[in-house]
Amino acid sequence: MSPHKALPAVALAAVLAVALPGSAQAADPTGFAATGFTATLGSTLQITEARAAYPTGPVRADVSSARFSSLGTVAGIYAVTGEHRTGGTAAEAGVASTELDLTATTLSTGSVSARCVTEPDSAPTARVRVNDAVVAVPESARVNVTGSPQPNTTLELPGGLGRIVLNEQVTGADGSLTVNALRLTLGEGAGLLAGDVVIGSVTCPSLVPPPEEEEQEEIEEPAEEEAVVEEGVLISVAEDADAGHGVKDVVFDVVDERGALIDTCTTDASGRCGVAFVPGDRTYYACVSQTPAGYGMPAPDEVCDGPYRVAPGAEVTIHEPFPLLRAETGTEAGDEAETLPAPAER
């Protein structure tokens, strides 16, 4: 395979670290918060991992792996707040995987994330992604969830044991929006472990300006015809370097030539995923930002591939798949590229 081209040092740094918030907002963008994982079980067990906030900080927090005694392990916990590519501010939080045994039930997941964004002079919007979430009640029922659930999707567990709420959305009196990607609530039937487990919680305030005290006379202007803007798609591909098949749950970041994050995507079973966006007069790169368990990150000078030009309405697939090595021959799986030096073009 031909080597992937590396991003310039400035661009790579922007891919691998959260963009610090700017001052372009028309309203004061305070009150953004993100928490990767929390659990309140019984009267004594309270766990919080990876918290970020803007403007008080820290704007990013990462926990590579956390083991909670006999309950199990949560890996790849993260929370990040900062400037969004369109000029607003965003908060995102989640995990790479979960394996918990709560006695009355077990909870396992792939990557789970919640994200909210507030644009200037706007109310917040949200997006939730859940991959391979399984809640199992021994000798009774098994609930499987994958995809982007509708807001406040609720699934009851058998025997009144509890419930699962996906894409839980709560709007505050001030217009703020709190989104929990996955909440597992266990009732009294869970005994000493009754309580809540929350994966991926974010809060974004509303930046809608307060109404004017005095009403201004409205002058009706002719309606302008809205221009139709077509999106382009950059498709990333990852494969097993030895077996040659696609690799699932690889996270790709798509950035422009200045290093600004466009969006992320996670590969399916074929090893492919795409990021749709309105392309500008610039070039774009596809960068591996996270690998699933069992695979290592690419070498520092092969993290990114590009540059690519994407035309409106066009689909562009990277020239060569990213070859991922098994963890025993590569960098440890799940390592974040945040610590890598800026690669040189090979």
N, C-alpha and C positions, 0 to 999 in steps of 0.2 A: 504494500500500500504506500502511496506517496505521502510524505509527511504533511501534517496539518500546519497551516501557517499560524504564527503566533500574533496575538494582539499587540499593539504598541504598549509600552509600560504604563502609560497613563490610563489607557482603556482597560487593561487587565486589572489594575488596582480598583477601578470602579466596579468591575464584575465581582470581585472577590470580597469587597467590603461594602457595608451599607452606605448609601449616599447620605451625607449629612443634610438636614433640612435647610432650605434657603429661606428667603424672605419675600417670595413673590406673591404669597397669599393676600387676598384683599381683606380677609378677616384674620384675627389672631388664631393661628392653628395650634392651640394648646389642648392637652387632654388626650393625646393618643397613647394607647397602652397595649401591651401584648404579653401573654403568658403562655409558655409552651405546654406545661403539664401541671395540674393540681389534683390533689386527692384529699378529701376529708372523710375519714372512715372511723366509725365508732367515736368514742369520747376522747381519744388520745392521739390518734394518728392524723397528722396534718402535714401534707407535702406540697411544696411549691418549687418547681424547677424552671429556670430560664424566664426572667422578667425583663422587659424593656419599656421605656416610656419617653415621650417627647413633650415638653422640652427638658424635663428634669433629668433624663438619662438614667442608666446608660441606654444608648439608642439601639444596642444589639447585645444579646446574651446567647451563649451556646453551651450545651452540656452534651458531650459525646455519648455518654452512657450513664444511666443511674440504676442501681439495683436496690430494691426496697425489701431487705431481709428475705423472708420466705415468699413474699408476694410475687416477685418476678422482676423483670427488667424493662426499662423504656430507653430506647436509643435515639440518637440524633435529635435531641430536644432543642428547639431554637425559638427566639422571639426577636423581632426587628421592627423598628419604627424609623421613618425618615421621609425624604422627599420622593414623590412619585414622578414618573417620567412626564406626565401631562401638566405638571405644575402644582398639583395638590400634594397632600401628605397621606401616608399610608401606614398601616400596622399589619404585621403578619406573624403568625405563630403556628407551631405544630410539632410533629415528631416524624422520625423516619420509620420506626416500628415499635410495637408494644407487645409484651407477653406477660400477662398478669393472671395469677390464680387467686381468686377472691373467695374460695371455698364453695360458696353457693353457686358461683358462676365463674367462667373464665373469659378473659378479653384479650384478643390478639388483633393486631392491625398491621398493615403496611404503612405507607406514608399518609398522614392526615394533616390537613392545613386549613386555616381560616384566614381570610384577608379582607380588610375594609379600607376604603379609600374615600377621602373627602376632597373634592375639587374646590377651588375658590368660589365663594358665594353659593355653595351647594350643600345639599344634604348628603350624608354618607351612603355609600353602596357597598355590597359585600359579595364575597365568593367563597365557597367551601368545596374542598375536594377530599374524598374519602376513598382509600384503596384497601381492599381486602380486609375489611373490618368483620370480625367474627365474634359474636357473643354466644356462648354455649352454656346451657344449664344441664348438668350431668343427668343422663338417663331421661331427658325430657325434650328439650328443644334447642335449635341452633339457628341463629339469625346471621345471615351474610349480607354485607352492604359494600358496594363499590360504585363510585360515580360522584355526581354533584347533586345531592339531595335537595328537594324543595325546602324552603324555610319551615322550621318547626315540624319536621317529619318525626312522628312519635311511634315507637314500636313497643308494645307491652310485653313483658316477660311472663311466662306461665306461672300460675299459682299465686298471683299478686306479689311476686318476688321484687318487681321493680319495673323500670322502663329505660329505653334508650331514646334520646332526643338528638336528631341530626340537624345541623344547620340551625341551631337554636338562636333566634334573634329577639332581642329585647330593646325597645326604643324608650329612652329616658324622657322625662318631662322637658328637658332642655333640648331635645332633638337628637341627642347622642345615640349611637347604635352600638350595642354589645352583641358580638356573635361568638358562639361556642360551636366549634366544628362537630364535636361528639361529647355528649354528656350521658354517663351511665349512672342512674340513681337506683340504689338498692334499699329496700324497705326493711321492716323488722324481721322478715324471713331470712335475711342474711346474717342475723345474729350480731356478733361483735364487729362485723365489717359493714354494717348498715351505713349508708352515706352516699357521697358523690365522687365520681372520677370525671374530670373534664380535660379533654385534649384540644389544644388550640383555641385560646380565647383572646379576642381582640376587641378594642373599643375605639371608635372614632367619633369625634364631636361633630355637630352640625356647624357649618360655616355660612349658613343663611343669615344675611344681615338683618338686624331688627327692623321692623316697619318704621317708616317715617312718622313723626308725631303729627305733622300736618299733611293732609292728603293733597297731592299735587294734581292739577287738572291734566288728565291724560289726553294727549294729542294722538289721534289715530293715524298711523302711518301705513302706507301700502305694504302689504305682506310681501316679503322677499321670497323668491323661489329658492328652496333649499337645494344646494348642489349635492349630487350623488357621489359619494366617495367610496371607491372600491378598495378592499383590503387585499394585501398580498400575504402569502404564507411561506415561511422558511421551515423546511422539514429536516429534522435531525435524526440520525440513525446510529445505533450502537449494536455491536455484535461481540460474541465470545471469540476472543482471538484464536483459541485453539479449535473449538467445535464449529465456528462459523455461523451459528444461529443467532437470532436476535436476543437482546438482553432486556428484560422487563424492569421497570421502576428506576431507570436512569433519569436523573433530573438534568435538563438542559436549560441554560440561560441564553436568550438571544439579546445581544447588545449592538448598539450602533458604533460607528468608527470613533466616537468620542467617549465610549465606555458607558453611555447611559443605558440602563436596563429597559428593554422593551417589554418582555414578559418571560415566563418560564413554562415548561411543559414536562410531562413525565411519560416515558416510553411505555407502550403496551407490549403484549406478548411477542409481537413481531419485531420489537426493538425500535419502533418509529414513533415520533410525535411531532406535532407542528405548532408553531406560534403564528397566529394571524394578527396582522396590524396594518395600519395605513402607512405605506412606505413613503419616505421622503427622498430628497435628492442626496443620498449618502449610501454608504455600504454598511453591511451587517455581518456579525460573526455568531456562530453557534459554539457554546462553551459548556463542557461537562462541569456541573457544580456539585453533583452528589451521585455516588454509585450504590447499588443495593448490596446487602450482605453477601459475602463470597467473592466480591470483585474489588480490585484496587482502582484508584484514580489513575488517569493517564499521566505520563511524564509531564513535568512543568511546561516543556516547550510544545506539548501536544494537547493541552487542555482545550484550546480554541481552534476553530476551523473557519477560514474566510480569507479575504473579504468576499461577500456576495452582494450582488445588486438584485433587488426584488421589485418587480413592476406591479402596479395596481392590477388586481385580478389574476396575478400569476402565482403558480406554486413552484418553488425552487427547492430541490433536494440537494443536500450537501454531496460533494463529489464522491467521497469515500466514507464508509461507516467508521466510527470510532472503534478500534479494536481494544476490548477490555480484557486484561489479564486476570486470572484467578488470584485471590488474595495472597496465596502462598508464594507467588512469583512476582507480585506487584506491590504497590503501596497498600496499606491496610484498608479494607473496604470501609466506605462511609467517611473517609477523611475528607474534610472540606478543603477546597483549594485556597482558602483564605490565607494560609500560611505559605503558599508557594511564592518563590521569587518571580519577577517578570520574565517570561521566557523570551529567548531570541529566536528569530525566524530560522528554520533549518533549511 
